[in-house]
Amino acid sequence: MKYKILRTDKAEEQLRALIFYIADDSDNIEVALRYLDKIETAINRLQEFPESGNIPRYSILKKQGYRILIVERHLVFYKINEVDKTVTIYSIVDGRREYYNLI
């Protein structure tokens, strides 16, 4: 059975900002769209493999049930709800930054 993917407004906003930043920084919308596709593909894979993300190293995040999907330099924070069969995407952040306070 496939899990349903849900996203918080915050995650949508972060993803949008990320893609705009890449398009602006690279001066190439195609580069940004390819990266968006890479992130979307990784997130959609969670429908069938929700446990594929890593368990966070911070114990507070671990206790709250977060998992982390790594897509190149970015971290996608999500939680699995086994009862509803949903995966909720909470945050998409640059893994080179201290992400603890960004979620």
Phi and psi in radians as a Rosetta constraint file:
Dihedral C 1 N 2 CA 2 C 2 CIRCULARHARMONIC -1.418 0.35
Dihedral N 2 CA 2 C 2 N 3 CIRCULARHARMONIC 2.525 0.35
Dihedral C 2 N 3 CA 3 C 3 CIRCULARHARMONIC -1.514 0.35
Dihedral N 3 CA 3 C 3 N 4 CIRCULARHARMONIC 2.626 0.35
Dihedral C 3 N 4 CA 4 C 4 CIRCULARHARMONIC -1.586 0.35
Dihedral N 4 CA 4 C 4 N 5 CIRCULARHARMONIC 2.376 0.35
Dihedral C 4 N 5 CA 5 C 5 CIRCULARHARMONIC -1.655 0.35
Dihedral N 5 CA 5 C 5 N 6 CIRCULARHARMONIC 2.185 0.35
Dihedral C 5 N 6 CA 6 C 6 CIRCULARHARMONIC -2.047 0.35
Dihedral N 6 CA 6 C 6 N 7 CIRCULARHARMONIC 2.656 0.35
Dihedral C 6 N 7 CA 7 C 7 CIRCULARHARMONIC -2.313 0.35
Dihedral N 7 CA 7 C 7 N 8 CIRCULARHARMONIC 2.447 0.35
Dihedral C 7 N 8 CA 8 C 8 CIRCULARHARMONIC -1.351 0.35
Dihedral N 8 CA 8 C 8 N 9 CIRCULARHARMONIC 2.798 0.35
Dihedral C 8 N 9 CA 9 C 9 CIRCULARHARMONIC -1.028 0.35
Dihedral N 9 CA 9 C 9 N 10 CIRCULARHARMONIC -0.659 0.35
Dihedral C 9 N 10 CA 10 C 10 CIRCULARHARMONIC -1.065 0.35
Dihedral N 10 CA 10 C 10 N 11 CIRCULARHARMONIC -0.776 0.35
Dihedral C 10 N 11 CA 11 C 11 CIRCULARHARMONIC -1.119 0.35
Dihedral N 11 CA 11 C 11 N 12 CIRCULARHARMONIC -0.731 0.35
Dihedral C 11 N 12 CA 12 C 12 CIRCULARHARMONIC -1.065 0.35
Dihedral N 12 CA 12 C 12 N 13 CIRCULARHARMONIC -0.769 0.35
Dihedral C 12 N 13 CA 13 C 13 CIRCULARHARMONIC -1.119 0.35
Dihedral N 13 CA 13 C 13 N 14 CIRCULARHARMONIC -0.755 0.35
Dihedral C 13 N 14 CA 14 C 14 CIRCULARHARMONIC -1.127 0.35
Dihedral N 14 CA 14 C 14 N 15 CIRCULARHARMONIC -0.713 0.35
Dihedral C 14 N 15 CA 15 C 15 CIRCULARHARMONIC -1.147 0.35
Dihedral N 15 CA 15 C 15 N 16 CIRCULARHARMONIC -0.775 0.35
Dihedral C 15 N 16 CA 16 C 16 CIRCULARHARMONIC -1.042 0.35
Dihedral N 16 CA 16 C 16 N 17 CIRCULARHARMONIC -0.817 0.35
Dihedral C 16 N 17 CA 17 C 17 CIRCULARHARMONIC -1.077 0.35
Dihedral N 17 CA 17 C 17 N 18 CIRCULARHARMONIC -0.700 0.35
Dihedral C 17 N 18 CA 18 C 18 CIRCULARHARMONIC -1.091 0.35
Dihedral N 18 CA 18 C 18 N 19 CIRCULARHARMONIC -0.810 0.35
Dihedral C 18 N 19 CA 19 C 19 CIRCULARHARMONIC -1.163 0.35
Dihedral N 19 CA 19 C 19 N 20 CIRCULARHARMONIC -0.709 0.35
Dihedral C 19 N 20 CA 20 C 20 CIRCULARHARMONIC -1.087 0.35
Dihedral N 20 CA 20 C 20 N 21 CIRCULARHARMONIC -0.717 0.35
Dihedral C 20 N 21 CA 21 C 21 CIRCULARHARMONIC -1.092 0.35
Dihedral N 21 CA 21 C 21 N 22 CIRCULARHARMONIC -0.809 0.35
Dihedral C 21 N 22 CA 22 C 22 CIRCULARHARMONIC -1.104 0.35
Dihedral N 22 CA 22 C 22 N 23 CIRCULARHARMONIC -0.748 0.35
Dihedral C 22 N 23 CA 23 C 23 CIRCULARHARMONIC -1.066 0.35
Dihedral N 23 CA 23 C 23 N 24 CIRCULARHARMONIC -0.755 0.35
Dihedral C 23 N 24 CA 24 C 24 CIRCULARHARMONIC -1.216 0.35
Dihedral N 24 CA 24 C 24 N 25 CIRCULARHARMONIC -0.807 0.35
Dihedral C 24 N 25 CA 25 C 25 CIRCULARHARMONIC -1.157 0.35
Dihedral N 25 CA 25 C 25 N 26 CIRCULARHARMONIC -0.725 0.35
Dihedral C 25 N 26 CA 26 C 26 CIRCULARHARMONIC -1.545 0.35
Dihedral N 26 CA 26 C 26 N 27 CIRCULARHARMONIC -0.233 0.35
Dihedral C 26 N 27 CA 27 C 27 CIRCULARHARMONIC 1.034 0.35
Dihedral N 27 CA 27 C 27 N 28 CIRCULARHARMONIC 0.539 0.35
Dihedral C 27 N 28 CA 28 C 28 CIRCULARHARMONIC -2.572 0.35
Dihedral N 28 CA 28 C 28 N 29 CIRCULARHARMONIC 1.877 0.35
Dihedral C 28 N 29 CA 29 C 29 CIRCULARHARMONIC -1.115 0.35
Dihedral N 29 CA 29 C 29 N 30 CIRCULARHARMONIC -0.531 0.35
Dihedral C 29 N 30 CA 30 C 30 CIRCULARHARMONIC -1.114 0.35
Dihedral N 30 CA 30 C 30 N 31 CIRCULARHARMONIC -0.709 0.35
Dihedral C 30 N 31 CA 31 C 31 CIRCULARHARMONIC -1.061 0.35
Dihedral N 31 CA 31 C 31 N 32 CIRCULARHARMONIC -0.784 0.35
Dihedral C 31 N 32 CA 32 C 32 CIRCULARHARMONIC -1.117 0.35
Dihedral N 32 CA 32 C 32 N 33 CIRCULARHARMONIC -0.749 0.35
Dihedral C 32 N 33 CA 33 C 33 CIRCULARHARMONIC -1.182 0.35
Dihedral N 33 CA 33 C 33 N 34 CIRCULARHARMONIC -0.609 0.35
Dihedral C 33 N 34 CA 34 C 34 CIRCULARHARMONIC -1.131 0.35
Dihedral N 34 CA 34 C 34 N 35 CIRCULARHARMONIC -0.704 0.35
Dihedral C 34 N 35 CA 35 C 35 CIRCULARHARMONIC -1.190 0.35
Dihedral N 35 CA 35 C 35 N 36 CIRCULARHARMONIC -0.691 0.35
Dihedral C 35 N 36 CA 36 C 36 CIRCULARHARMONIC -1.029 0.35
Dihedral N 36 CA 36 C 36 N 37 CIRCULARHARMONIC -0.769 0.35
Dihedral C 36 N 37 CA 37 C 37 CIRCULARHARMONIC -1.070 0.35
Dihedral N 37 CA 37 C 37 N 38 CIRCULARHARMONIC -0.699 0.35
Dihedral C 37 N 38 CA 38 C 38 CIRCULARHARMONIC -1.100 0.35
Dihedral N 38 CA 38 C 38 N 39 CIRCULARHARMONIC -0.765 0.35
Dihedral C 38 N 39 CA 39 C 39 CIRCULARHARMONIC -1.168 0.35
Dihedral N 39 CA 39 C 39 N 40 CIRCULARHARMONIC -0.793 0.35
Dihedral C 39 N 40 CA 40 C 40 CIRCULARHARMONIC -1.063 0.35
Dihedral N 40 CA 40 C 40 N 41 CIRCULARHARMONIC -0.718 0.35
Dihedral C 40 N 41 CA 41 C 41 CIRCULARHARMONIC -1.083 0.35
Dihedral N 41 CA 41 C 41 N 42 CIRCULARHARMONIC -0.772 0.35
Dihedral C 41 N 42 CA 42 C 42 CIRCULARHARMONIC -1.109 0.35
Dihedral N 42 CA 42 C 42 N 43 CIRCULARHARMONIC -0.760 0.35
Dihedral C 42 N 43 CA 43 C 43 CIRCULARHARMONIC -1.127 0.35
Dihedral N 43 CA 43 C 43 N 44 CIRCULARHARMONIC -0.775 0.35
Dihedral C 43 N 44 CA 44 C 44 CIRCULARHARMONIC -1.125 0.35
Dihedral N 44 CA 44 C 44 N 45 CIRCULARHARMONIC -0.478 0.35
Dihedral C 44 N 45 CA 45 C 45 CIRCULARHARMONIC -1.094 0.35
Dihedral N 45 CA 45 C 45 N 46 CIRCULARHARMONIC -0.424 0.35
Dihedral C 45 N 46 CA 46 C 46 CIRCULARHARMONIC -1.160 0.35
Dihedral N 46 CA 46 C 46 N 47 CIRCULARHARMONIC -0.315 0.35
Dihedral C 46 N 47 CA 47 C 47 CIRCULARHARMONIC -1.039 0.35
Dihedral N 47 CA 47 C 47 N 48 CIRCULARHARMONIC -0.651 0.35
Dihedral C 47 N 48 CA 48 C 48 CIRCULARHARMONIC -1.785 0.35
Dihedral N 48 CA 48 C 48 N 49 CIRCULARHARMONIC -0.455 0.35
Dihedral C 48 N 49 CA 49 C 49 CIRCULARHARMONIC -2.251 0.35
Dihedral N 49 CA 49 C 49 N 50 CIRCULARHARMONIC 1.147 0.35
Dihedral C 49 N 50 CA 50 C 50 CIRCULARHARMONIC -1.096 0.35
Dihedral N 50 CA 50 C 50 N 51 CIRCULARHARMONIC -0.424 0.35
Dihedral C 50 N 51 CA 51 C 51 CIRCULARHARMONIC -1.526 0.35
Dihedral N 51 CA 51 C 51 N 52 CIRCULARHARMONIC 0.102 0.35
Dihedral C 51 N 52 CA 52 C 52 CIRCULARHARMONIC -1.271 0.35
Dihedral N 52 CA 52 C 52 N 53 CIRCULARHARMONIC -0.291 0.35
Dihedral C 52 N 53 CA 53 C 53 CIRCULARHARMONIC -1.319 0.35
Dihedral N 53 CA 53 C 53 N 54 CIRCULARHARMONIC 2.817 0.35
Dihedral C 53 N 54 CA 54 C 54 CIRCULARHARMONIC -1.399 0.35
Dihedral N 54 CA 54 C 54 N 55 CIRCULARHARMONIC 2.754 0.35
Dihedral C 54 N 55 CA 55 C 55 CIRCULARHARMONIC -1.533 0.35
Dihedral N 55 CA 55 C 55 N 56 CIRCULARHARMONIC 2.306 0.35
Dihedral C 55 N 56 CA 56 C 56 CIRCULARHARMONIC -1.114 0.35
Dihedral N 56 CA 56 C 56 N 57 CIRCULARHARMONIC 2.684 0.35
Dihedral C 56 N 57 CA 57 C 57 CIRCULARHARMONIC -1.394 0.35
Dihedral N 57 CA 57 C 57 N 58 CIRCULARHARMONIC -0.435 0.35
Dihedral C 57 N 58 CA 58 C 58 CIRCULARHARMONIC -1.325 0.35
Dihedral N 58 CA 58 C 58 N 59 CIRCULARHARMONIC 2.188 0.35
Dihedral C 58 N 59 CA 59 C 59 CIRCULARHARMONIC -1.116 0.35
Dihedral N 59 CA 59 C 59 N 60 CIRCULARHARMONIC -0.577 0.35
Dihedral C 59 N 60 CA 60 C 60 CIRCULARHARMONIC -1.106 0.35
Dihedral N 60 CA 60 C 60 N 61 CIRCULARHARMONIC -0.698 0.35
Dihedral C 60 N 61 CA 61 C 61 CIRCULARHARMONIC -1.221 0.35
Dihedral N 61 CA 61 C 61 N 62 CIRCULARHARMONIC -0.665 0.35
Dihedral C 61 N 62 CA 62 C 62 CIRCULARHARMONIC -1.079 0.35
Dihedral N 62 CA 62 C 62 N 63 CIRCULARHARMONIC -0.813 0.35
Dihedral C 62 N 63 CA 63 C 63 CIRCULARHARMONIC -1.118 0.35
Dihedral N 63 CA 63 C 63 N 64 CIRCULARHARMONIC -0.541 0.35
Dihedral C 63 N 64 CA 64 C 64 CIRCULARHARMONIC -1.399 0.35
Dihedral N 64 CA 64 C 64 N 65 CIRCULARHARMONIC -0.069 0.35
Dihedral C 64 N 65 CA 65 C 65 CIRCULARHARMONIC 1.550 0.35
Dihedral N 65 CA 65 C 65 N 66 CIRCULARHARMONIC 0.246 0.35
Dihedral C 65 N 66 CA 66 C 66 CIRCULARHARMONIC -1.267 0.35
Dihedral N 66 CA 66 C 66 N 67 CIRCULARHARMONIC 2.623 0.35
Dihedral C 66 N 67 CA 67 C 67 CIRCULARHARMONIC -2.218 0.35
Dihedral N 67 CA 67 C 67 N 68 CIRCULARHARMONIC 2.781 0.35
Dihedral C 67 N 68 CA 68 C 68 CIRCULARHARMONIC -2.192 0.35
Dihedral N 68 CA 68 C 68 N 69 CIRCULARHARMONIC 2.243 0.35
Dihedral C 68 N 69 CA 69 C 69 CIRCULARHARMONIC -1.807 0.35
Dihedral N 69 CA 69 C 69 N 70 CIRCULARHARMONIC 2.222 0.35
Dihedral C 69 N 70 CA 70 C 70 CIRCULARHARMONIC -1.755 0.35
Dihedral N 70 CA 70 C 70 N 71 CIRCULARHARMONIC 2.137 0.35
Dihedral C 70 N 71 CA 71 C 71 CIRCULARHARMONIC -2.181 0.35
Dihedral N 71 CA 71 C 71 N 72 CIRCULARHARMONIC 1.758 0.35
Dihedral C 71 N 72 CA 72 C 72 CIRCULARHARMONIC 0.895 0.35
Dihedral N 72 CA 72 C 72 N 73 CIRCULARHARMONIC -2.008 0.35
Dihedral C 72 N 73 CA 73 C 73 CIRCULARHARMONIC -1.573 0.35
Dihedral N 73 CA 73 C 73 N 74 CIRCULARHARMONIC -0.012 0.35
Dihedral C 73 N 74 CA 74 C 74 CIRCULARHARMONIC -1.921 0.35
Dihedral N 74 CA 74 C 74 N 75 CIRCULARHARMONIC 2.629 0.35
Dihedral C 74 N 75 CA 75 C 75 CIRCULARHARMONIC -2.016 0.35
Dihedral N 75 CA 75 C 75 N 76 CIRCULARHARMONIC 2.264 0.35
Dihedral C 75 N 76 CA 76 C 76 CIRCULARHARMONIC -1.887 0.35
Dihedral N 76 CA 76 C 76 N 77 CIRCULARHARMONIC 2.018 0.35
Dihedral C 76 N 77 CA 77 C 77 CIRCULARHARMONIC -1.646 0.35
Dihedral N 77 CA 77 C 77 N 78 CIRCULARHARMONIC 2.276 0.35
Dihedral C 77 N 78 CA 78 C 78 CIRCULARHARMONIC -2.582 0.35
Dihedral N 78 CA 78 C 78 N 79 CIRCULARHARMONIC 2.896 0.35
Dihedral C 78 N 79 CA 79 C 79 CIRCULARHARMONIC -2.270 0.35
Dihedral N 79 CA 79 C 79 N 80 CIRCULARHARMONIC 2.603 0.35
Dihedral C 79 N 80 CA 80 C 80 CIRCULARHARMONIC -1.828 0.35
Dihedral N 80 CA 80 C 80 N 81 CIRCULARHARMONIC 2.323 0.35
Dihedral C 80 N 81 CA 81 C 81 CIRCULARHARMONIC -1.964 0.35
Dihedral N 81 CA 81 C 81 N 82 CIRCULARHARMONIC 1.845 0.35
Dihedral C 81 N 82 CA 82 C 82 CIRCULARHARMONIC -1.196 0.35
Dihedral N 82 CA 82 C 82 N 83 CIRCULARHARMONIC -0.578 0.35
Dihedral C 82 N 83 CA 83 C 83 CIRCULARHARMONIC -1.150 0.35
Dihedral N 83 CA 83 C 83 N 84 CIRCULARHARMONIC -0.876 0.35
Dihedral C 83 N 84 CA 84 C 84 CIRCULARHARMONIC -1.506 0.35
Dihedral N 84 CA 84 C 84 N 85 CIRCULARHARMONIC -0.137 0.35
Dihedral C 84 N 85 CA 85 C 85 CIRCULARHARMONIC 0.994 0.35
Dihedral N 85 CA 85 C 85 N 86 CIRCULARHARMONIC 0.866 0.35
Dihedral C 85 N 86 CA 86 C 86 CIRCULARHARMONIC -2.164 0.35
Dihedral N 86 CA 86 C 86 N 87 CIRCULARHARMONIC 2.686 0.35
Dihedral C 86 N 87 CA 87 C 87 CIRCULARHARMONIC -2.129 0.35
Dihedral N 87 CA 87 C 87 N 88 CIRCULARHARMONIC 2.103 0.35
Dihedral C 87 N 88 CA 88 C 88 CIRCULARHARMONIC -1.845 0.35
Dihedral N 88 CA 88 C 88 N 89 CIRCULARHARMONIC 2.146 0.35
Dihedral C 88 N 89 CA 89 C 89 CIRCULARHARMONIC -1.502 0.35
Dihedral N 89 CA 89 C 89 N 90 CIRCULARHARMONIC 2.115 0.35
Dihedral C 89 N 90 CA 90 C 90 CIRCULARHARMONIC -1.762 0.35
Dihedral N 90 CA 90 C 90 N 91 CIRCULARHARMONIC -0.581 0.35
Dihedral C 90 N 91 CA 91 C 91 CIRCULARHARMONIC -2.802 0.35
Dihedral N 91 CA 91 C 91 N 92 CIRCULARHARMONIC 2.558 0.35
Dihedral C 91 N 92 CA 92 C 92 CIRCULARHARMONIC -2.285 0.35
Dihedral N 92 CA 92 C 92 N 93 CIRCULARHARMONIC 1.930 0.35
Dihedral C 92 N 93 CA 93 C 93 CIRCULARHARMONIC -2.256 0.35
Dihedral N 93 CA 93 C 93 N 94 CIRCULARHARMONIC 2.808 0.35
Dihedral C 93 N 94 CA 94 C 94 CIRCULARHARMONIC -1.285 0.35
Dihedral N 94 CA 94 C 94 N 95 CIRCULARHARMONIC 2.121 0.35
Dihedral C 94 N 95 CA 95 C 95 CIRCULARHARMONIC -1.177 0.35
Dihedral N 95 CA 95 C 95 N 96 CIRCULARHARMONIC -0.228 0.35
Dihedral C 95 N 96 CA 96 C 96 CIRCULARHARMONIC -1.437 0.35
Dihedral N 96 CA 96 C 96 N 97 CIRCULARHARMONIC -0.211 0.35
Dihedral C 96 N 97 CA 97 C 97 CIRCULARHARMONIC -1.653 0.35
Dihedral N 97 CA 97 C 97 N 98 CIRCULARHARMONIC 2.838 0.35
Dihedral C 97 N 98 CA 98 C 98 CIRCULARHARMONIC -1.312 0.35
Dihedral N 98 CA 98 C 98 N 99 CIRCULARHARMONIC 1.813 0.35
Dihedral C 98 N 99 CA 99 C 99 CIRCULARHARMONIC -1.485 0.35
Dihedral N 99 CA 99 C 99 N 100 CIRCULARHARMONIC -0.197 0.35
Dihedral C 99 N 100 CA 100 C 100 CIRCULARHARMONIC -0.886 0.35
Dihedral N 100 CA 100 C 100 N 101 CIRCULARHARMONIC -0.739 0.35
Dihedral C 100 N 101 CA 101 C 101 CIRCULARHARMONIC -1.589 0.35
Dihedral N 101 CA 101 C 101 N 102 CIRCULARHARMONIC -0.003 0.35
Dihedral C 101 N 102 CA 102 C 102 CIRCULARHARMONIC -1.599 0.35
Dihedral N 102 CA 102 C 102 N 103 CIRCULARHARMONIC -0.174 0.35
